[in-house]
Amino acid sequence: MCQHQPPCPSAGAAGREAARLVAYHPEQGWGLLCNGVVFFDDTGELLPDGRSVIPAGAACAGRAR
């Protein structure tokens, strides 16, 4: 998808968040990167293949200690 030179990290790469921003909707809390990743302000992500990445720290959220 990315036409930049050098190319941005792919959606499957560890550094996928470093891809260039294509669209950003701060009023809705999300943006689209040129590698097809949709990122959310809560740090969650939706990958082009439909998989989701939970927000950082969300795995522990709601647990009583």
C-alpha atoms as an extended CHARMM CRD file, in Angstrom:
* protein
*
        65  EXT
         1         1  MET       CA              0.0000000000        0.0000000000        0.0000000000  PROA      1               0.0000000000
         2         2  CYS       CA              2.7370000000        2.4580000000        0.9450000000  PROA      2               0.0000000000
         3         3  GLN       CA              4.2280000000        4.4710000000       -1.9320000000  PROA      3               0.0000000000
         4         4  HSD       CA              6.7970000000        6.3350000000        0.2260000000  PROA      4               0.0000000000
         5         5  GLN       CA             10.5340000000        5.9670000000       -0.3200000000  PROA      5               0.0000000000
         6         6  PRO       CA             11.9070000000        4.3990000000        1.7480000000  PROA      6               0.0000000000
         7         7  PRO       CA              8.7140000000        2.4180000000        2.3620000000  PROA      7               0.0000000000
         8         8  CYS       CA              6.9690000000        2.6960000000        5.7080000000  PROA      8               0.0000000000
         9         9  PRO       CA              6.8540000000       -0.3680000000        7.9990000000  PROA      9               0.0000000000
        10        10  SER       CA              4.2610000000       -2.9320000000        6.9570000000  PROA      10              0.0000000000
        11        11  ALA       CA              1.1600000000       -3.6190000000        9.0290000000  PROA      11              0.0000000000
        12        12  GLY       CA              2.8030000000       -6.8030000000       10.3290000000  PROA      12              0.0000000000
        13        13  ALA       CA              6.0690000000       -5.1370000000       11.3810000000  PROA      13              0.0000000000
        14        14  ALA       CA              6.8780000000       -4.3870000000       15.0010000000  PROA      14              0.0000000000
        15        15  GLY       CA              7.2430000000       -0.6550000000       14.2320000000  PROA      15              0.0000000000
        16        16  ARG       CA              4.0130000000       -0.3810000000       12.2060000000  PROA      16              0.0000000000
        17        17  GLU       CA              2.9780000000        2.7820000000       14.1090000000  PROA      17              0.0000000000
        18        18  ALA       CA              5.8530000000        4.6580000000       12.4210000000  PROA      18              0.0000000000
        19        19  ALA       CA              4.0210000000        4.6170000000        9.0580000000  PROA      19              0.0000000000
        20        20  ARG       CA              2.8150000000        7.9450000000        7.7100000000  PROA      20              0.0000000000
        21        21  LEU       CA             -0.5810000000        9.3200000000        8.6140000000  PROA      21              0.0000000000
        22        22  VAL       CA             -3.1030000000        9.2980000000        5.7560000000  PROA      22              0.0000000000
        23        23  ALA       CA             -6.2300000000       10.4610000000        7.6100000000  PROA      23              0.0000000000
        24        24  TYR       CA             -6.8660000000       11.6170000000       11.1600000000  PROA      24              0.0000000000
        25        25  HSD       CA            -10.1730000000       12.1910000000       12.9040000000  PROA      25              0.0000000000
        26        26  PRO       CA             -9.3720000000       13.4890000000       16.4080000000  PROA      26              0.0000000000
        27        27  GLU       CA            -13.0560000000       14.1900000000       17.0720000000  PROA      27              0.0000000000
        28        28  GLN       CA            -13.6820000000       10.4550000000       16.6760000000  PROA      28              0.0000000000
        29        29  GLY       CA            -10.3880000000        9.2980000000       18.2150000000  PROA      29              0.0000000000
        30        30  TRP       CA             -8.8530000000        7.4130000000       15.2940000000  PROA      30              0.0000000000
        31        31  GLY       CA             -6.4690000000        7.7130000000       12.3700000000  PROA      31              0.0000000000
        32        32  LEU       CA             -5.4010000000        5.7290000000        9.3120000000  PROA      32              0.0000000000
        33        33  LEU       CA             -1.7700000000        4.9820000000        8.4720000000  PROA      33              0.0000000000
        34        34  CYS       CA             -0.4860000000        4.3590000000        4.9340000000  PROA      34              0.0000000000
        35        35  ASN       CA              0.1220000000        0.6820000000        5.7660000000  PROA      35              0.0000000000
        36        36  GLY       CA             -3.6100000000        0.1980000000        6.3480000000  PROA      36              0.0000000000
        37        37  VAL       CA             -3.4860000000        0.1950000000       10.1570000000  PROA      37              0.0000000000
        38        38  VAL       CA             -6.2660000000        2.0810000000       11.9280000000  PROA      38              0.0000000000
        39        39  PHE       CA             -4.9960000000        3.3810000000       15.2660000000  PROA      39              0.0000000000
        40        40  PHE       CA             -7.1240000000        4.6550000000       18.1130000000  PROA      40              0.0000000000
        41        41  ASP       CA             -6.3140000000        7.3470000000       20.6750000000  PROA      41              0.0000000000
        42        42  ASP       CA             -6.4790000000        4.7180000000       23.4500000000  PROA      42              0.0000000000
        43        43  THR       CA             -3.4730000000        3.0030000000       21.7010000000  PROA      43              0.0000000000
        44        44  GLY       CA             -5.5620000000        0.1500000000       20.3040000000  PROA      44              0.0000000000
        45        45  GLU       CA             -5.1770000000       -0.8060000000       16.6520000000  PROA      45              0.0000000000
        46        46  LEU       CA             -7.1320000000       -2.5190000000       13.9120000000  PROA      46              0.0000000000
        47        47  LEU       CA             -4.9270000000       -4.2850000000       11.3670000000  PROA      47              0.0000000000
        48        48  PRO       CA             -5.8230000000       -4.6040000000        7.6640000000  PROA      48              0.0000000000
        49        49  ASP       CA             -6.4570000000       -8.3450000000        8.0490000000  PROA      49              0.0000000000
        50        50  GLY       CA             -9.1400000000       -7.6620000000       10.6790000000  PROA      50              0.0000000000
        51        51  ARG       CA             -7.0850000000       -8.5420000000       13.7600000000  PROA      51              0.0000000000
        52        52  SER       CA             -7.1900000000       -6.1130000000       16.6480000000  PROA      52              0.0000000000
        53        53  VAL       CA             -4.4250000000       -5.0300000000       18.9960000000  PROA      53              0.0000000000
        54        54  ILE       CA             -5.6480000000       -4.2350000000       22.4910000000  PROA      54              0.0000000000
        55        55  PRO       CA             -4.6840000000       -0.8770000000       23.9940000000  PROA      55              0.0000000000
        56        56  ALA       CA             -1.5220000000       -0.7720000000       26.0660000000  PROA      56              0.0000000000
        57        57  GLY       CA             -2.3450000000       -1.5440000000       29.6860000000  PROA      57              0.0000000000
        58        58  ALA       CA             -5.8380000000       -2.8120000000       28.8590000000  PROA      58              0.0000000000
        59        59  ALA       CA             -4.9280000000       -6.4170000000       29.6690000000  PROA      59              0.0000000000
        60        60  CYS       CA             -4.7350000000       -5.4710000000       33.3470000000  PROA      60              0.0000000000
        61        61  ALA       CA             -7.6400000000       -3.0310000000       33.3710000000  PROA      61              0.0000000000
        62        62  GLY       CA            -10.5330000000       -3.9450000000       35.6050000000  PROA      62              0.0000000000
        63        63  ARG       CA             -8.6410000000       -6.3930000000       37.7720000000  PROA      63              0.0000000000
        64        64  ALA       CA             -8.9920000000       -5.8840000000       41.4810000000  PROA      64              0.0000000000
        65        65  ARG       CA             -5.8140000000       -6.4140000000       43.4750000000  PROA      65              0.0000000000
